[in-house]
Amino acid sequence: MQKKDALATVPLFRGLSDNQLGLMAEAFPRRYYKPSEILFSEGEPASGFYILLSGRLKIYKLSLEGKEQILHIIEPGEPFAEVALFSETKFPAYAEAIEKSEVIFLSRNAFRQLIGNDPSIAMNMLAILSQRLKYFTRLIEDLSLKEVPQRFAAYLLFLAHREGSDHVSLGISKGQLASLLGTIPETLSRIITKMSGKGLIEVQGRKVSILDPTNIELLANGKHTF
């Protein structure tokens, strides 16, 4: 895919003309990362933000003991590290490629100039940040108030809503999913086995079919005995 065509699929740039996309394609550098390669580390100076064009990334924090807590899985088209746009600051977390990935990097100054030329981009960014805030609010609520089966059920519903189907792809390993849900792989495996046995889901590799959406939703809301 040509860089301009890739930019056209990014929600942030919705509404821009072919000419504008072409100029941006020339102005913003592409960067490529291999699986397990670090894009940036917590505490590093942040001079701009990124947009994932292809591949998959994880954003995560590390505890003092080295335990990883995944905060977000970045899918193609998503911006990340937007905090750099609003203050002279440092990256608040780590970003690592899960698979071979391609990103574009937008410096703070370049993006501000872009907004000056087309203010509609600022509105697109506000919409994206609003969705991201809702996601992290739900994540905090899930990790602090819900048990692991509820978190997993809620995550399946999130994927089903995003993909528009009850047949979803996890896209990440069981270990990474466990980290995202704030548990360990062994516990997650037991939960998946039990949910499969109850006829709630069917699992084939990283593909999950939600067989009983009603009870999955009840479980996610703590109204189903598990």
N, C-alpha and C positions, 0 to 999 in steps of 0.2 A: 504494500500500500504506500502511495506517495505521501510525503509528510503533510501536504496540504489536505489531502483526503482524510488523513488520520485526524487532523485538527478539526475537520468538519464534523466528526462524530462526537466531539467533546462538548458536553452540555454547557460548559462555561462560555464557549464561543458561539452558541446558538444565535443565529440571526446575522452573523457577519457575512459580508460579500466574499465571492471568490477572490477578488483582488486583495481584500484585507487579509484573508487566510494565506494567500500567497506571500504577502509581505512578511507575515508572522513566521511562515515556514522558513523564510530566509534568515530572519532575525534571531530566532531562538534555537540554541544548540540542542542536538540530540545526544543522549547518553545511553550507553548499553551496559547491562549488568548480567552477570552469570548467576545461577542459583547459589544461594548462601552468601552472595556478595553484599557488603554493607554499603548503603548509599550515604548515610550519615549517622552519627552517634549522638546520644544525649549529651548536651553541654557544648557541642560544637557551635561556632558562630553561624547564624542563619542569615544569608544575604538574599534569599529568594525562595521560591517554592517550585514544586514539580507537578507535572501531569503525566500519568501513566498512559502510554499509547498502546502497549501490548505486554502480555505477561501477567504476573501477579506478585504483589508485595505484602509484607506484614509490617505493621507499626507496633512496637512493643516497648515495655519498660522492663528493667531488671531490678530485682530487690538487692539488698546488701549481701544476701547469701547467694546471689546469682540466679535466683528463680525468675523465669520469664513469664510475663503476663502480656499476652497479645491484646492490643487495644482495638485494632481494626485491620481487616483484610482489604487491601486496595485493589480494585478491579479496573480494567481498561476504561479510560475516559474520566477517571476520578482525579481531582487535584489533591495534593497532600502537602503538609508542612506550611499551610497558609499563614500560620502565626507570624512568619517572617515578613508578611506584608504590612503589618500594623505597628511594629515597633522594632527598634534595634535590639535584637534578642538572640537567644540561643535555641537550638532545637530541643524540645522538651522530651523527646523519646528517640528510639532507634528506628531506622527503616532498613529492611533487608529484603532482597529478592528471593521469592519462593521458587520461581522458575525464571527462565531466560526472559529478560524484560527490557523494554525500551521506554525511555522517558524524554520529555523535553523540560528544560530548566528555564524559568522566567525570573530574572533578577527583580528585586524590589523596584528599582528605578525604571526598568523597562516596562513593568506592569503598570506602574503609575502613569507613565506616558501613554500606554495603551488605553487606560481608562479615560485619560484626558481627551483622546481622539474619539472614543466611542463610549460614553457613559453607560450604555445599556449593559456593558460587560460587568459593571459594578453591581447591577441588579441581579445578573446571573450568579455572581459570586455570593451575594447575600442569600439567595435562595439555596445555594449549595451549602453554605455555612449553617443555615437554619436546619436543614436536614441532618447535617453532621452533629449539631447540638442535640437534636432529638435522639439521635442514635446513642450518643454518649450518656445522655440522661437515662435512657433505658438500660444501657450497660451497667451503670452505677447501681440502678435500682435492682437489676437482676442479680448482680454479684453480692449485694448486701442483704437482699430480702428474700431471694428465691433459692430453693434447693436445686441441685444439678439437673434432675429430670425436668423441672420447670424451665430452666435456662435452655436446655437442649430443645425442648418443644418450642419455646419462643424463637429460637434461632431458626428452626425449620420453617416456622411461619414467616419469618423475615425473608428467608430465601424464596419461599413460595410466592410471596407478594412481589419480590423483586423480579423473579423470572416469569411470573404469570402462569404458574403451573404447579400442580401437586407433585410433580416429578422433578426433583432438584438435584443439583450437583454441588457437593460440599467444596470441591476445588482445592482442598488442603488435606494434609495428612491427619490421622487420628490424634497424633501428639499435638499438632498445631491447633486442632479444634478443641482439644482438652484445655490447652493454655488459654484460648479465647474464652472458654466457658468457666475458667477459674477452677479446674479440677485436674485429675491425673488420668492418663490413658486407660488404666485398669478400671477405674470407676466408670468412665465413659463407656467402655466396652460392655460392662455389666448392664448398664442402662439401655444401651442399644439392643442387646440380646433380649432383655426383658420386654422392651417395647415391641420388638419383632414378634416375640412369643405371644403377646397379647393382641396381635393383629393390628397394631396402630401404624406400623411402618414396615416397609420391605427394603432391605439393603443389598445392593450389589456393588461391591467395591466402594467407590466414592459417590455412587448414585443412590439417592434415597427417594422412595415413593411413599407419600403420605396416604395411607389407606383409609384412615378414619379422621378426617379433618376436624370434625366436631369434637371428638375426645382429645385430640391434640391441642385444640384451642382451650378446652377446659383444663387440661393439664398445665398449659402455659400460664393460665390465670389462677392456678392453685385450687381448682374446683373439681379435680379428678383424683381419685385415690389411686396411688401408684405403689 
